[in-house]
Amino acid sequence: MAAFHVRSNSLPSNPNPLSVLQVDEHLTRLRSSNTASTSSSPSTCRNLNHLHDLLECINKMTLQQSVHRQALSGEQNMTTVEELLDGSLRLLDVCGVAKDALSSTKECLRDLQSAIRRKSDGFLTEVKKYLACRKSLKKSFQNVSKSLKTRDSKREEDETMAILREAEAATAEVLASVLCFVSGSKSLSKPSGKWSLVSKLVSQKRAGSEKEEENSGNEFMGVDSALVSLARTKSEKGMRMEDLQRLEMSIEDVEKGLQCVFRSLIELRVSVLNVLAN
């Protein structure tokens, strides 16, 4: 990846500068948001939205510009393209695991709220069920976390391949932050430094100017802590229905963001495969 600026002799030396600039803007915005964000629903959803915009931009660029289609189909890039296609499958798998985990958590959360409203004797049973679900979720995240590790290429690559590697690295970073948020971790994974590479194609970097809204922390952590205490004391003191409802809304927001990213990853993968088939 250190050779990002090196171009293939068989390709035009200058890809569309506007498109490259647009990719750089999306990357800068995403990098700024992910670096500054705390682990909360608003920041997590914002990162997912920025990632979706980045993937959509790269997909359109790949489809519309011949220089990028030529790079994808060039024999000298076949190894890199195969690596990226394999990487996209791993990222889709992580998205799927995260989506399933959120769905299961939401189902347990709704059962818990129902038991509270009915003042059911089975309330503690639902609490234990929820906590067991959370424990299983964290284990599943540990199992897929290795899929988020990306490696720098030691080969000299043209701009198209490097941009796609940027997309892979950015996606891995955001999904890692999603897993941290959903699992209730206190800190996000730090940017890997790979995101600065696209900026080498433009003369000026545009710093992200998004303002971080105030938030009250990780919604999962708050509910988890309250329910662990409740299970220990067998008292509903300190458990507020509004906290459970707030968490449910947060889950739904993150689910929507993940679904958009999942769809964009598939579309980009299909675009690459279509270029290779033609």
N, C-alpha and C positions, 0 to 999 in steps of 0.2 A: 504494500500500500504506500510505501515511501516513494514509489515510482509513479504516483498518480498522474504526474504532469507529463509523463513520457507517452508519446502517441505512436500508434502503429503506422508504419510507412505505407500500408495498403489502404488507409482510410483518409478521408479529407481531414486536414489539420485543424479545422475550426468547426465544431458543432454549433448549432444555432445558439448564439450568445444569450439571447433573451430567455430561452428555455433553461439554460444552465443557471442563469441569474435567478429564475423563478425557483428552481430546485434549491439553490443556495439560500434564498429567502425563507423557504419552508423549513429547511434544516436549522437555520439560525433561530427562527421562531420556536421551533421544537426544542432545540438545545437550551435556549433561554428559559423556557417554561419548565422543562424537566429538571434543570439545575436549581431553579429558585423555589420550586414547589415543595410544599410540605405534603405529607401523606394524608390526603383527604379526598373526598369524593369530587369536589369541584376541580382540584388540580389534576386528579387522575383522568377525569373526563376531558379536560382541556388538552392534556397530553395525547389522548387517544384521537381527539378531533384534529390536532395538528398532524399527527402521524397519518391519519386518513387523507388529509389534504396533500401531504407529501407523496404518498403512494399513488393518488389519483393523478398528480402532476407528472410523475415519472411514467406512469402507464400511458398517458396521452402522448408524451414525448417519444416513447418507444414505438407507439403505433404510427405516429404522424411523420416522423422524420427518417428519411432514408439512411442517413449516416448511422443512426442507431440500429436500424434493422440490418444494415450491412455488418456492423460490428457483432451483433448477436449471431448471425449466420456464418461469420468468418471462421475458417478452420483453426486459425491461431487462437481463437477464444473458446473453443469447444470445452476444454477442461474447466475453465472458469464458469462457463454457463452451466455445466453439469453440477458443479459445486453449489452454485446459487440455487439451482432447482432443488437440489437435496436440502439446502438450507431452508427454502420456502416451505417444504413439507414439515420440517421440524417446528418452524414457527407456527404453522397452521395447527399442528398438534398441541402446542402450548396454548394457543387461543381456544381450542376445543376443550382442553382440561379446565381452563379458567372459566369458560362459559358454563360447563357442567357443574363446577364447584359453586358458582354463583346461583345457579338454578336450584341446587340441593339446599343451599343455605337459605334461600328465600322460602322454599317450601317448609323447612323446619321453623323458620321465623314466623310464618303465618300460623302454623300449628300452635306455636307458643302464644301468640297473640290471642288466638281463639280460646285457648285454655284459660288465659287471664280474664277475658271477657266473661266466660261462663263461670269463673271462680271454681274451676274444676279441681277435684282432688288429685287429678293426674298432672297438675301443673309441674311438679318437680320432675316427673317422668319426661315431660316435654323439654324441660331445662337440660336434663342429662342427654336427651336425644340431640339437642342442638349442639351441646359441647362436644359430643362424640362426632358429630358431623364436622365440626370445626377441626378437630384433631385429625380426622381422615383427610380433610382438605389440605392441611399443612403438609401431611405426608406425601400426598399426590404432587404438591408443588415442588417438594424436594426432589422427587423422582424425575420431573421434567426440567428442572432448573438448568441441568447440564446442556440441554438443547439450546439454551440462549447464549452459549459461549461461541463467539465468532473469532476467526483468526485472520490476521493480515496476510495478504498474498505476498509471496516472495518474488513473484513474477512481475515483469514489466507489463502493465495493462493500459489500455486506452481509456478515454473518458467515460465511455458507455459502461464498461465493466466496473470502473471505480464508482460511478454513480449508483449502480445496482448494489455494490457492496455497501455503500453508504446507507442505502435503503434497508438492507439486511441488518446492519449494525444499529441503526436508529430504531427499527422495529424490535430488536432484541432488548434494547435499553428500556423502551416504553413498556414492553411486556414484563420485564423484570420489575419495574416500578408498580405495575398492576398487581403482580403476585405479592409484592411486599405489602401493598395496601390491603389487599383482600385477606392475607394471612395475619394482618395485625402487627406487622413489624414496625419498629420505631423509626427506621431510616430507609431511605431509598437507595438503590444502587447508584453509584457515582458514574457520570459519563466517562466513557472509555478513552476519549480523546480522538476517536476516529472521525467524529463528525466535522472536524475542521478541514477535511480534505477537499470537499467540493469547493470551498472558498478559494482554493488556489487557482481556480479558473477565472475568477473575476478580480477586478482591480480594487474594489471596495467591498467590505463586509458591512452588512446592515444588522445592527444590534437589535435584538428583540425589544419591543417597547411595551409588552403586555404588563398590566398591573395585576399583581396577585391580590385577590379578594381575601378578606378576613375569613377564617374558618376556625372551628373549635376542635380540630384534630381529627384523628382517625376514628371514624364511626364504628368500625369493627372492634377496635381496641376497647372503646367505652362500653359497648354491650357485652363483650367477652368478660371484661373485668367484673361488671355488675352481676352477670350470671354465675361466674365462678364463686363469687362471694355468697350469692343466694343459695347455691347448691351446698355450700359449706355450712351456712347458718340455718338453712331451711326457712328463711324468712324473706318475704317479698319486699322488705324495706330497702329503699334505694333503687328499685327497679321501676322505671317510668315507661308507660306505654308509648309516650311520644318519642322516646329514644329508639324503640323498636320500629315504630312507623318511619322515623327518619332514616334508619338503616335500610329498611325495605325500599324506600325511594332512591337511596344512594345505589343500592344493588341494581335497580332497574335502569338507572342512568348509565352505570358502568357497562351493563349488559348491552345497551344500545351502542355505546362507543366501541365495544369489542366486536359486535356484529358488523359494524361498518368497516373496521380494520380487517376482519376476517374476509369480508366480501372483496375488499380492495386487494388483499394478498392473492386471492384466487384469480381475480381479473388480471392482475399483473403476471401471474404464473401462466395463465392461458394465453396472454398476449405473446409472451416469450415462446411458448410452445408453438403457437401459430406461425410466428416468424420462422422458426426452425423447420416447420413442415412445408413451407412454401419455397 
